[in-house]
């Protein structure tokens, strides 16, 4: 596969954009050019659920999976306009797609997503736990219980609940993929809560991989470094966005389309049948882990 990387200098959005900044308009949009990609049917006949699938990494993963032959269920919180854009792109690829809006921190909603996906497609082969949120804190003394609990409900509990709901329907060869972060390994002080939630997902991934190995269900994670997504705009409430990604060896942030192939590699049994309990680090060389 021939891959064309974006230029080193990436124009970032101005700091005045208000959170939650779910949409980045015009030049603020993450790069989504996948014209170089040549599909090979790695996921032909598969069904995948992707949370946070309306934009950013989730959208790129959903579209890439569709390119590789999968039918898709995208789950998102409330941005229907962006979800419709993702659905349109998947439909243009000739794949079936459904979508559900709701809060994955609600176990009842998770059960509904799984049941309606089974009703629509008859099975589930791949679960991508990707939805997340973060916010800045100046210090531990500024932590607000409601926001801390909210972050854990979305970033951690939601992964637990959706996985639990999906497990009765997953067969041998299925794959569960969790989005963790470089923050789990090298936490930024101002992202303390987010980093803690992502660190919890490392243990969840490894523990679940051990639990499900006997059922031949693989569980892995992807740990992106700085990636330009709509969610990132929240990070810049008090910092200079022009410095985002400068700690990577490439001196720039990644794009969602550069992260999605890591998910594809781990999802495709033909590519990664012997890989479980592992984390792929897509961080531009910002940090290297054994």
Secondary structure, DSSP 8 states (H G I E B T S, - for coil): -------S------TT--TT-----GGGS-----TT-----TTTT-EEEEETTTSHHHHHHHHHHHHTT-EEEEEESS-HHHHHHHHHHHHHTT--EEEEES-TTSHHHHHHHHHHHHHHHS---EEEE--------S-GGG--HHHHHHHHIIIIIHHHHHHHHHHTT--TT-EEEEEEEGGGTS--GGGHHHHHHHHHHHHHHHHHHHHHGGGT-EEEEEEE-SEE-GGGGGGGGSS-GGGTTTTSTTSS-EEHHHHHHHHHHHH-HHHHTT--S-EEEESTTSS---
